[in-house]
Amino acid sequence: MNLVCMLVLTLMKLHQSPVVASPLRIQPSQLPIGLSEADQKFAEEYLQHFYGYQPKSDRQKRAADYNEDSDWTTGLCDKVKEMQRFFGLPPDGELNKETLAVMKKPRCGLSDVESYGSTFRWTKRTVSYRIARINLPFPATRIHKVIKGALNLWSSVSLIKFHKRKRREADIVIAFVSSEHGDRAPFDGKGGILAHAYLPGSGIGGDVHFDTAEEWNLNFTGISLLVVAAHEFGHALGLSHSSDPGSIMFPAYNFAPNFELQLSFDDVKNIQRLYGDQYWKLQQLILQEGFPRKISDLGFPNRIKSVDAALHFRNNRYTVFFTGHECWRYNEQQGVMEGSSMLIEQQWPGIPFPVDAAIFYEGFVNFFQGNKQYKYDFVQNRVVSVGSANDLLDCKMEKSNDDKL
């Protein structure tokens, strides 16, 4: 019988320091010819803000290593490549028109390169929230409806619940503010940074701030408050940015008009790693009675709190589970886990970990990690090809309206 698992990590000790990116002013470095001075300055500030770039004035370096364009050919160029890889652009390190266009998209104010893992999370099942009733762009009742809808996206797929408070102190305080607003992370006016959030913690931890300078909308035209709120609440729950363009946690605003907002597989998997340790069983897409159950019922040791992927061998009646750098074999006929874990790198040579998904297709096992697909011959025990995750699904990227002009 097939097992469909939805699982997450256990509680980790909460760290208190909130994390948010703050804009800094720096001196322009030597950049490729052809860019305006404004674009050069903007690019440097963008990379410093979101990718941890440090200009040469902040570095300690030997005088012998210095030349007028060494900053571009080393540190800055590397950061451009890192940004391009994150957004799925050709990583040539050049500040071309396409790269600058992505940089100038409205987006979240947090860094793209800080991975929080399970370090930041709420250690409670019910998290309270409160909406500060000043500078609201719409009537309070309509704002609350949007906020509730955004929170429900996350609570519907995890064990976390939310409780609204009117005047008492709350875990998550939601505020509409502008420019400098007391947290040393000022907004930049219309466009640019739309909002930012603080990771779970005491004090300002978990709080979400929206820039009042934006032209917010309650539908999916313009800048949708629901879309941005859902993204920022992901941060308030402990999630970092995702490079998946279909993810709510993608840092740039990436939603077309009339888009039906829903969490991606990546979003669901990551929130369940933080809040929940259960699995559900489906047969012919029908949820079976008696579920969810604890994943420990499957025979996992207590240290295993989530499963990354599962691969079912129908004829042999067993399922292989992938957890981090390990894999486990579950005997479905006997209903027991067979022995101890095995290393993925030994059992499945050439497959990176953690694994996002694994399926059989046309005689091969196809593993997925991020935007890559690994075609694996389990008879010869080797990877036979590596390609885009979209290839198997025959997905094609549509050009944006800007590209069609």
Backbone hydrogen bonds in HBPLUS format (Angstrom, degrees):
<---DONOR---> <-ACCEPTOR-->    atom                        ^
c    i                          cat <-CA-CA->   ^        H-A-AA   ^      H-
h    n   atom  resd res      DA  || num        DHA   H-A  angle D-A-AA Bond
n    s   type  num  typ     dist DA aas  dist angle  dist       angle   num
A0008-VAL N   A0276-GLY O   2.85 MM 268  4.74 106.6  2.40 116.4 125.0     1
A0009-LEU N   A0273-ARG O   1.94 MM 264  4.26 132.9  1.11  94.6 114.8     2
A0040-GLN N   A0036-SER O   2.96 MM   4  6.24 157.3  2.01 152.5 159.2     3
A0041-LYS N   A0037-GLU O   2.99 MM   4  6.19 164.9  2.01 148.8 152.3     4
A0042-PHE N   A0038-ALA O   2.87 MM   4  6.02 160.3  1.91 146.8 153.2     5
A0043-ALA N   A0039-ASP O   2.86 MM   4  5.95 163.6  1.89 148.9 153.0     6
A0044-GLU N   A0040-GLN O   3.09 MM   4  6.33 164.3  2.12 151.0 154.6     7
A0045-GLU N   A0041-LYS O   3.03 MM   4  6.25 166.5  2.05 152.9 156.6     8
A0046-TYR N   A0042-PHE O   2.85 MM   4  6.02 155.1  1.91 150.9 158.5     9
A0047-LEU N   A0043-ALA O   2.97 MM   4  6.18 165.6  1.99 152.3 155.3    10
A0048-GLN N   A0044-GLU O   2.90 MM   4  6.08 149.7  1.99 146.6 155.7    11
A0049-HIS N   A0045-GLU O   2.87 MM   4  5.90 157.5  1.92 145.1 151.5    12
A0050-PHE N   A0046-TYR O   2.91 MM   4  6.02 169.2  1.92 157.3 159.4    13
A0051-TYR N   A0047-LEU O   2.90 MM   4  4.93 140.9  2.05 122.1 131.7    14
A0053-TYR N   A0047-LEU O   3.13 MM   6  5.46 173.5  2.13 123.8 121.9    15
A0112-ASP N   A0050-PHE O   3.09 MM  62  5.60 164.2  2.12 137.9 141.2    16
A0058-ASP N   A0055-PRO O   2.87 MM   3  5.63 157.7  1.92 124.2 130.8    17
A0059-ARG N   A0056-LYS O   3.16 MM   3  5.04 154.9  2.23  99.2 106.9    18
A0065-ASP N   A0062-ARG O   3.03 MM   3  5.46 147.9  2.14 108.9 118.0    19
A0066-TYR N   A0063-ALA O   3.18 MM   3  5.32 162.1  2.22 106.5 112.0    20
A0070-SER N   A0067-ASN O   3.16 MM   3  5.35 170.5  2.17 114.0 117.0    21
A0073-THR N   A0069-ASP O   3.13 MM   4  6.41 170.7  2.14 158.0 159.5    22
A0074-THR N   A0070-SER O   3.05 MM   4  5.97 128.5  2.33 141.5 151.5    23
A0076-LEU N   A0071-ASP O   3.04 MM   5  6.10 162.4  2.07 170.4 170.5    24
A0077-CYS N   A0072-TRP O   2.88 MM   5  5.35 132.4  2.11 137.4 147.7    25
A0078-ASP N   A0074-THR O   2.96 MM   4  6.04 157.3  2.01 155.9 162.9    26
A0079-LYS N   A0075-GLY O   3.08 MM   4  6.34 149.9  2.17 145.3 153.4    27
A0080-VAL N   A0076-LEU O   2.95 MM   4  6.27 150.7  2.03 150.2 158.4    28
A0081-LYS N   A0077-CYS O   3.03 MM   4  6.32 159.3  2.08 149.2 154.2    29
A0082-GLU N   A0078-ASP O   2.96 MM   4  6.23 152.7  2.03 142.9 150.8    30
A0083-MET N   A0079-LYS O   2.93 MM   4  6.16 159.5  1.97 147.3 152.2    31
A0084-GLN N   A0080-VAL O   2.86 MM   4  6.10 158.7  1.91 150.5 157.0    32
A0085-ARG N   A0081-LYS O   2.89 MM   4  6.09 160.5  1.92 152.6 157.0    33
A0086-PHE N   A0082-GLU O   3.10 MM   4  6.28 156.7  2.16 144.2 150.4    34
A0087-PHE N   A0083-MET O   3.12 MM   4  6.41 153.6  2.19 149.4 155.4    35
A0089-LEU N   A0084-GLN O   2.72 MM   5  4.69 156.8  1.77 150.8 147.5    36
A0088-GLY N   A0085-ARG O   3.21 MM   3  5.05 162.1  2.24 100.9 105.8    37
A0092-ASP N   A0090-PRO O   2.84 MM   2  5.73 135.6  2.03 109.8  96.1    38
A0100-LEU N   A0096-ASN O   3.03 MM   4  6.28 167.5  2.05 157.7 161.1    39
A0101-ALA N   A0097-LYS O   2.95 MM   4  6.09 148.9  2.04 143.4 152.3    40
A0102-VAL N   A0098-GLU O   3.17 MM   4  6.47 152.3  2.25 145.1 150.9    41
A0103-MET N   A0099-THR O   3.05 MM   4  6.35 157.6  2.10 147.8 154.4    42
A0104-LYS N   A0100-LEU O   3.00 MM   4  6.20 139.7  2.17 144.1 154.0    43
A0105-LYS N   A0102-VAL O   3.18 MM   3  5.37 166.6  2.20 109.2 113.0    44
A0253-TYR N   A0106-PRO O   2.82 MM 147  5.67 176.0  1.82 152.4 152.0    45
A0107-ARG N   A0192-GLY O   2.86 MM  85  6.13 157.2  1.91 154.8 157.0    46
A0194-LEU N   A0107-ARG O   2.79 MM  87  5.76 165.4  1.82 162.4 166.5    47
A0108-CYS N   A0251-PRO O   3.00 MM 143  5.46 152.9  2.08 148.2 156.6    48
A0109-GLY N   A0195-ALA O   3.00 MM  86  6.10 147.5  2.10 157.3 163.1    49
A0119-THR N   A0116-TYR O   2.98 MM   3  5.75 156.7  2.04 148.0 150.5    50
A0161-LYS N   A0125-ARG O   2.78 MM  36  6.10 155.4  1.84 161.4 168.4    51
A0127-VAL N   A0161-LYS O   2.81 MM  34  6.18 166.0  1.82 156.1 154.5    52
A0163-HIS N   A0127-VAL O   2.95 MM  36  6.18 150.0  2.05 138.9 143.3    53
A0172-ILE N   A0128-SER O   2.99 MM  44  6.31 154.1  2.05 141.8 150.2    54
A0129-TYR N   A0163-HIS O   2.93 MM  34  6.26 144.9  2.05 149.8 153.7    55
A0165-ARG N   A0129-TYR O   2.83 MM  36  5.97 158.3  1.87 167.7 168.4    56
A0130-ARG N   A0172-ILE O   2.86 MM  42  6.35 147.6  1.97 162.0 168.4    57
A0174-ILE N   A0130-ARG O   2.81 MM  44  6.10 168.3  1.82 165.8 169.7    58
A0132-ALA N   A0174-ILE O   2.84 MM  42  5.98 164.4  1.86 163.1 168.1    59
A0142-ARG N   A0139-PRO O   3.01 MM   3  5.51 125.3  2.32 110.9 124.1    60
A0143-ILE N   A0139-PRO O   3.05 MM   4  6.37 157.6  2.10 154.9 162.1    61
A0144-HIS N   A0140-ALA O   2.90 MM   4  6.09 162.9  1.93 151.3 155.6    62
A0145-LYS N   A0141-THR O   3.16 MM   4  6.34 149.2  2.25 135.9 143.6    63
A0146-VAL N   A0142-ARG O   3.16 MM   4  6.46 155.5  2.23 145.8 151.1    64
A0147-ILE N   A0143-ILE O   2.91 MM   4  6.20 168.0  1.92 158.9 162.2    65
A0148-LYS N   A0144-HIS O   2.85 MM   4  5.93 165.2  1.87 151.2 155.5    66
A0149-GLY N   A0145-LYS O   3.02 MM   4  6.15 152.5  2.09 138.9 146.5    67
A0150-ALA N   A0146-VAL O   2.94 MM   4  6.25 155.3  2.00 152.4 158.8    68
A0151-LEU N   A0147-ILE O   2.99 MM   4  6.23 162.0  2.02 154.1 158.7    69
A0152-ASN N   A0148-LYS O   2.91 MM   4  6.04 150.3  2.00 145.1 153.6    70
A0154-TRP N   A0151-LEU O   3.09 MM   3  5.55 129.1  2.36 107.5 118.5    71
A0155-SER N   A0151-LEU O   3.05 MM   4  6.37 165.7  2.07 153.9 158.4    72
A0156-SER N   A0152-ASN O   2.94 MM   4  5.68 146.4  2.05 142.0 147.6    73
A0157-VAL N   A0154-TRP O   3.33 MM   3  5.79 157.9  2.39 109.2 115.1    74
A0159-LEU N   A0275-TYR O   3.19 MM 116  5.57 167.0  2.21 134.0 136.4    75
A0208-VAL N   A0173-VAL O   3.05 MM  35  6.33 159.0  2.09 144.1 149.7    76
A0175-ALA N   A0208-VAL O   3.00 MM  33  6.42 162.4  2.03 163.5 169.3    77
A0210-PHE N   A0175-ALA O   2.91 MM  35  6.33 157.7  1.96 155.6 163.1    78
A0177-VAL N   A0210-PHE O   2.86 MM  33  6.11 155.3  1.92 167.9 176.0    79
A0212-THR N   A0177-VAL O   2.73 MM  35  5.48 160.1  1.77 148.0 152.9    80
A0187-PHE N   A0179-SER O   2.94 MM   8  4.27 154.0  2.01 109.6 110.0    81
A0211-ASP N   A0194-LEU O   3.04 MM  17  5.69 163.5  2.06 163.6 158.6    82
A0196-HIS N   A0209-HIS O   3.03 MM  13  5.52 154.4  2.10 150.2 158.0    83
A0209-HIS N   A0196-HIS O   2.89 MM  13  5.52 176.6  1.89 174.1 175.3    84
A0198-TYR N   A0207-ASP O   2.91 MM   9  5.43 147.8  2.01 156.4 164.7    85
A0206-GLY N   A0198-TYR O   2.91 MM   8  4.76 130.6  2.16  94.5 109.5    86
A0206-GLY N   A0199-LEU O   3.00 MM   7  5.02 116.7  2.41 109.1 112.7    87
A0205-GLY N   A0202-SER O   3.05 MM   3  5.13 162.9  2.08 126.4 124.7    88
A0207-ASP N   A0204-ILE O   3.04 MM   3  5.58 163.6  2.07 138.0 141.2    89
A0214-GLU N   A0211-ASP O   3.25 MM   3  5.95 167.6  2.27 117.4 120.9    90
A0217-ASN N   A0223-ILE O   2.88 MM   6  5.79 140.4  2.04 157.3 155.3    91
A0225-LEU N   A0217-ASN O   2.93 MM   8  5.83 173.6  1.94 164.8 163.2    92
A0228-VAL N   A0224-SER O   3.22 MM   4  6.48 173.7  2.22 154.8 155.6    93
A0229-ALA N   A0225-LEU O   2.84 MM   4  5.87 158.0  1.89 148.9 156.1    94
A0230-ALA N   A0226-LEU O   2.95 MM   4  6.08 160.9  1.99 148.9 153.7    95
A0231-HIS N   A0227-VAL O   3.13 MM   4  6.41 155.4  2.19 146.0 152.5    96
A0232-GLU N   A0228-VAL O   2.92 MM   4  6.19 169.5  1.93 155.9 158.0    97
A0233-PHE N   A0229-ALA O   2.89 MM   4  6.02 156.4  1.94 153.5 159.7    98
A0234-GLY N   A0230-ALA O   3.22 MM   4  6.41 136.1  2.43 133.7 144.2    99
A0234-GLY N   A0231-HIS O   3.01 MM   3  5.20 129.4  2.27  99.0 113.0   100
A0235-HIS N   A0232-GLU O   3.07 MM   3  5.15 117.9  2.48  95.8 109.9   101
A0236-ALA N   A0232-GLU O   2.94 MM   4  6.30 158.4  1.99 147.2 153.8   102
A0237-LEU N   A0233-PHE O   2.98 MM   4  6.13 123.6  2.30 136.1 148.7   103
A0237-LEU N   A0234-GLY O   3.25 MM   3  5.21 142.0  2.40  93.9 104.6   104
A0239-LEU N   A0234-GLY O   2.90 MM   5  5.34 163.5  1.92 144.8 141.1   105
A0238-GLY N   A0235-HIS O   2.82 MM   3  4.97 149.4  1.92 105.2 115.5   106
A0242-SER N   A0249-MET O   2.93 MM   7  5.23 160.7  1.96 117.2 120.8   107
A0247-SER N   A0244-ASP O   2.96 MM   3  5.35 166.1  1.98 119.4 123.3   108
A0250-PHE N   A0247-SER O   3.14 MM   3  5.32 161.9  2.18 111.0 111.4   109
A0259-PHE N   A0256-ALA O   3.21 MM   3  5.58 133.5  2.44 140.3 135.8   110
A0268-VAL N   A0264-SER O   3.00 MM   4  6.33 168.1  2.02 159.3 160.9   111
A0269-LYS N   A0265-PHE O   2.92 MM   4  6.06 168.2  1.93 153.4 157.1   112
A0270-ASN N   A0266-ASP O   3.04 MM   4  6.14 162.2  2.07 147.3 152.0   113
A0271-ILE N   A0267-ASP O   3.00 MM   4  6.21 164.0  2.03 155.7 159.6   114
A0272-GLN N   A0268-VAL O   3.01 MM   4  6.06 153.8  2.08 148.1 155.5   115
A0273-ARG N   A0269-LYS O   3.08 MM   4  6.28 130.6  2.33 136.3 148.8   116
A0274-LEU N   A0271-ILE O   3.15 MM   3  5.27 133.3  2.38  95.8 107.9   117
A0275-TYR N   A0271-ILE O   2.97 MM   4  6.19 154.8  2.04 149.7 157.1   118
A0295-ILE N   A0277-ASP O   3.30 MM  18  6.31 157.7  2.36 144.6 143.5   119
A0279-TYR N   A0293-ARG O   2.88 MM  14  5.58 147.1  1.99 151.9 162.7   120
A0293-ARG N   A0279-TYR O   3.05 MM  14  5.58 150.7  2.14 148.3 155.9   121
A0288-GLN N   A0281-LYS O   2.95 MM   7  5.78 172.9  1.96 164.2 163.8   122
A0283-GLN N   A0286-ILE O   2.99 MM   3  5.19 159.2  2.03 138.3 141.7   123
A0286-ILE N   A0283-GLN O   2.96 MM   3  5.19 151.1  2.04 106.0 115.2   124
A0297-ASP N   A0294-LYS O   3.02 MM   3  5.64 157.8  2.07 114.5 120.9   125
A0298-LEU N   A0295-ILE O   3.04 MM   3  5.55 155.5  2.10 111.5 118.5   126
A0299-GLY N   A0296-SER O   3.00 MM   3  5.33 156.8  2.05 108.8 116.3   127
A0304-ILE N   A0301-PRO O   3.06 MM   3  5.81 162.3  2.09 123.2 128.2   128
A0308-ASP N   A0322-PHE O   2.74 MM  14  5.51 149.7  1.83 159.7 169.8   129
A0322-PHE N   A0309-ALA O   2.87 MM  13  5.19 161.3  1.90 155.7 153.6   130
A0311-LEU N   A0320-VAL O   2.81 MM   9  5.09 155.6  1.87 146.3 154.7   131
A0320-VAL N   A0311-LEU O   2.84 MM   9  5.09 167.1  1.86 147.3 148.2   132
A0313-PHE N   A0318-TYR O   2.81 MM   5  5.43 169.2  1.82 169.5 173.2   133
A0317-ARG N   A0313-PHE O   2.89 MM   4  5.83 116.1  2.31 145.6 162.1   134
A0318-TYR N   A0313-PHE O   3.34 MM   5  5.43 158.4  2.39 138.2 143.3   135
A0317-ARG N   A0314-ARG O   3.32 MM   3  5.14 149.2  2.42  95.4 104.3   136
A0332-GLU N   A0317-ARG O   3.05 MM  15  5.55 142.3  2.20 136.1 145.0   137
A0319-THR N   A0330-TYR O   2.95 MM  11  5.15 154.9  2.01 142.6 150.5   138
A0330-TYR N   A0319-THR O   2.77 MM  11  5.15 171.2  1.78 158.6 161.7   139
A0321-PHE N   A0328-TRP O   2.80 MM   7  5.05 152.3  1.88 142.5 151.0   140
A0328-TRP N   A0321-PHE O   2.78 MM   7  5.05 150.5  1.87 144.2 153.1   141
A0323-THR N   A0326-GLU O   2.88 MM   3  5.23 160.9  1.92 139.4 145.7   142
A0326-GLU N   A0323-THR O   2.90 MM   3  5.23 164.0  1.93 133.6 135.5   143
A0344-ILE N   A0325-HIS O   3.00 MM  19  5.69 173.9  2.00 140.2 141.7   144
A0327-CYS N   A0342-MET O   2.75 MM  15  5.31 145.6  1.86 152.9 161.9   145
A0342-MET N   A0327-CYS O   2.90 MM  15  5.31 158.6  1.95 153.9 160.9   146
A0338-GLU N   A0329-ARG O   2.79 MM   9  5.59 167.0  1.81 166.3 170.9   147
A0331-ASN N   A0336-VAL O   2.78 MM   5  5.39 152.2  1.86 172.3 169.2   148
A0335-GLY N   A0331-ASN O   2.72 MM   4  5.56 127.2  1.99 137.2 153.5   149
A0336-VAL N   A0331-ASN O   3.18 MM   5  5.39 140.1  2.35 140.5 147.3   150
A0346-GLN N   A0343-LEU O   3.10 MM   3  5.36 142.3  2.25 103.4 114.0   151
A0347-GLN N   A0343-LEU O   2.99 MM   4  6.25 164.0  2.01 158.2 162.9   152
A0348-TRP N   A0344-ILE O   2.70 MM   4  5.34 156.9  1.75 150.7 156.2   153
A0351-ILE N   A0348-TRP O   3.16 MM   3  5.88 157.9  2.21 147.2 147.7   154
A0356-ASP N   A0368-PHE O   2.79 MM  12  5.42 151.2  1.87 161.1 165.4   155
A0357-ALA N   A0368-PHE O   3.37 MM  11  5.13 145.3  2.50 131.6 132.4   156
A0368-PHE N   A0357-ALA O   2.89 MM  11  5.13 151.5  1.97 153.8 150.1   157
A0359-ILE N   A0366-ASN O   3.03 MM   7  5.34 153.3  2.10 137.7 145.8   158
A0366-ASN N   A0359-ILE O   2.73 MM   7  5.34 170.9  1.74 167.5 169.8   159
A0361-TYR N   A0364-PHE O   2.81 MM   3  5.44 158.9  1.86 159.6 165.8   160
A0364-PHE N   A0361-TYR O   3.12 MM   3  5.44 162.8  2.15 113.8 119.2   161
A0365-VAL N   A0376-TYR O   3.02 MM  11  5.06 165.2  2.04 153.6 152.6   162
A0376-TYR N   A0365-VAL O   2.76 MM  11  5.06 161.5  1.79 157.7 163.0   163
A0367-PHE N   A0374-TYR O   2.91 MM   7  4.99 164.8  1.93 146.2 146.2   164
A0374-TYR N   A0367-PHE O   2.77 MM   7  4.99 164.0  1.79 147.1 152.3   165
A0369-GLN N   A0372-LYS O   3.08 MM   3  5.50 162.3  2.12 149.5 154.7   166
A0372-LYS N   A0369-GLN O   3.08 MM   3  5.50 162.7  2.11 129.6 134.0   167
A0389-ALA N   A0371-ASN O   2.92 MM  18  5.07 156.0  1.98 122.8 121.1   168
A0373-GLN N   A0387-GLY O   2.76 MM  14  5.22 163.3  1.79 147.4 148.3   169
A0387-GLY N   A0373-GLN O   2.92 MM  14  5.22 163.3  1.94 150.7 156.4   170
A0375-LYS N   A0385-SER O   2.94 MM  10  5.25 159.5  1.98 150.3 156.0   171
A0384-VAL N   A0375-LYS O   2.82 MM   9  5.74 161.2  1.86 159.5 166.0   172
A0377-ASP N   A0382-ARG O   2.91 MM   5  5.55 162.4  1.94 171.7 166.0   173
A0381-ASN N   A0377-ASP O   2.69 MM   4  5.61 118.1  2.07 136.5 155.6   174
A0382-ARG N   A0377-ASP O   3.18 MM   5  5.55 152.6  2.25 138.9 145.6   175
A0391-ASP N   A0388-SER O   3.06 MM   3  5.46 151.6  2.14 109.9 117.8   176
A0394-ASP N   A0390-ASN O   2.95 MM   4  5.94 108.0  2.49 142.3 160.7   177
A0395-CYS N   A0390-ASN O   3.06 MM   5  5.05 166.9  2.07 142.4 144.1   178
A0394-ASP N   A0391-ASP O   3.12 MM   3  4.99 154.5  2.19  99.1 106.9   179
A0403-ASP N   A0400-SER O   3.07 MM   3  5.25 123.0  2.40  98.6 112.3   180
A0404-LYS N   A0400-SER O   3.25 MM   4  6.61 134.8  2.47 140.5 152.7   181
A0404-LYS N   A0401-ASN O   3.15 MM   3  5.13 131.8  2.40  93.0 106.1   182
A0405-LEU N   A0402-ASP O   3.32 MM   3  5.46 150.6  2.42  99.5 107.7   183
